[in-house]
């Protein structure tokens, strides 16, 4: 899996990171302080490229923008769920 995070406070990017290591990604997620004001967090979890139903080699991923910690952690759990 490939993890991407972008963290904005008051419309300005504070941090951007891309990694394959889940421990590093979790460390960054835990460091986000939603109490600081107008915080927006974008996360994307990529699963790699596979053949889709249209016989194209496409990248599969989940992503979303989050403004509170509860929604962010629920999405992280859903995006990294194993079969």
RONUGU-704691 format. One record per residue (C-alpha): residue in one letter; x, y, z. Coordinates in Angstrom, 2 decimals, decimal comma. Each point is the difference from the previous one (the first is absolute). Example, Ala and Ser with C-alpha at 12.3 -4.5 7.8 and 13.67 -1.06 7.14 Angstrom:
// RONUGU-704691
+---------+---------+---------+---------+
: residuo :       u :       v :       w :
+---------+---------+---------+---------+
:       a :   12,30 :   -4,50 :    7,80 :
:       s :    1,37 :    3,44 :   -0,66 :
+---------+---------+---------+---------+
// end
This chain:
// RONUGU-704691
+---------+---------+---------+---------+
: residuo :       u :       v :       w :
+---------+---------+---------+---------+
:       x :    0,00 :    0,00 :    0,00 :
:       x :    1,06 :    3,57 :   -0,63 :
:       x :   -1,08 :    2,68 :    2,48 :
:       x :   -0,26 :    3,72 :   -0,76 :
:       x :   -0,92 :    2,78 :    2,42 :
:       x :   -0,40 :    3,76 :   -0,39 :
:       x :   -0,69 :    2,10 :    3,07 :
:       x :   -1,32 :    3,60 :   -0,24 :
:       x :   -0,55 :    2,60 :    2,74 :
:       x :   -1,92 :    3,16 :   -0,94 :
:       x :    0,41 :   -0,79 :   -3,69 :
:       x :    3,81 :   -0,38 :    0,09 :
:       x :    1,72 :   -3,36 :   -0,41 :
:       x :    1,84 :   -0,98 :    3,17 :
:       x :    1,17 :   -3,47 :   -0,97 :
:       x :   -0,03 :   -2,33 :   -2,99 :
:       x :    1,37 :   -3,53 :    0,02 :
:       x :   -0,10 :   -3,19 :   -2,04 :
:       x :    1,14 :   -3,36 :    1,36 :
:       x :   -0,42 :   -3,75 :   -0,26 :
:       x :    0,49 :   -0,50 :    3,74 :
:       x :   -3,15 :   -0,05 :    2,08 :
:       x :    1,87 :    0,84 :    3,22 :
:       x :    1,30 :    3,27 :   -1,44 :
:       x :   -3,46 :    0,85 :   -1,31 :
:       x :   -1,58 :   -0,66 :    3,42 :
:       x :    2,64 :    2,17 :    1,68 :
:       x :   -0,95 :    2,90 :   -2,28 :
:       x :   -3,73 :   -0,55 :    0,58 :
:       x :    0,45 :    0,01 :    3,77 :
:       x :    1,93 :    3,29 :   -0,15 :
:       x :   -2,90 :    1,94 :   -1,57 :
:       x :   -1,60 :    2,45 :    2,43 :
:       x :   -3,58 :    0,69 :   -1,04 :
:       x :   -0,37 :    2,44 :    2,91 :
:       x :    2,29 :    2,54 :   -1,74 :
:       x :   -2,84 :    1,50 :   -2,01 :
:       x :   -1,04 :   -0,46 :   -3,61 :
:       x :    1,68 :   -3,36 :   -0,77 :
:       x :   -0,47 :   -2,02 :   -3,20 :
:       x :    1,66 :   -3,37 :   -0,51 :
:       x :    0,14 :   -1,88 :   -3,30 :
:       x :    0,96 :   -3,68 :    0,05 :
:       x :    0,36 :   -2,45 :   -2,85 :
:       x :    0,69 :   -3,72 :    0,24 :
:       x :    1,12 :   -1,61 :   -3,26 :
:       x :   -0,26 :   -3,73 :   -0,57 :
:       x :    2,05 :   -0,28 :   -3,18 :
:       x :   -0,85 :   -0,53 :   -3,64 :
:       x :   -2,24 :   -2,81 :   -1,17 :
:       x :   -2,12 :   -0,88 :   -3,01 :
:       x :   -3,48 :    1,51 :    0,32 :
:       x :   -3,31 :   -1,13 :   -1,55 :
:       x :    0,68 :    2,06 :   -3,16 :
:       x :    3,25 :   -1,93 :   -0,59 :
:       x :    2,13 :    3,03 :    0,90 :
:       x :    2,99 :    0,00 :    2,36 :
:       x :   -1,20 :    2,52 :    2,62 :
:       x :    1,09 :    1,13 :    3,45 :
:       x :   -2,43 :   -0,77 :    2,82 :
:       x :   -0,19 :    2,32 :    3,01 :
:       x :   -2,23 :    1,56 :    2,65 :
:       x :    0,30 :    3,65 :    0,99 :
:       x :   -1,82 :    2,74 :    1,84 :
:       x :    0,11 :    3,38 :    1,78 :
:       x :   -0,65 :    0,10 :    3,74 :
:       x :   -0,51 :    2,84 :    2,48 :
:       x :   -0,24 :   -1,94 :    3,26 :
:       x :    1,95 :   -2,81 :    1,63 :
:       x :   -2,90 :   -2,43 :    0,34 :
:       x :   -0,79 :   -0,04 :   -3,73 :
:       x :    3,72 :   -0,25 :   -0,83 :
:       x :    0,51 :   -3,11 :    2,15 :
:       x :   -3,19 :   -1,65 :   -1,27 :
:       x :    1,14 :    0,53 :   -3,59 :
:       x :    3,50 :   -1,27 :    0,78 :
:       x :   -1,47 :   -3,19 :    1,47 :
:       x :   -2,22 :   -0,49 :   -3,05 :
:       x :    2,79 :    0,75 :   -2,52 :
:       x :    2,44 :   -2,47 :    1,61 :
:       x :   -2,47 :   -2,79 :    0,70 :
:       x :    1,19 :   -3,47 :   -1,01 :
:       x :   -2,20 :   -2,52 :   -1,81 :
+---------+---------+---------+---------+
// end
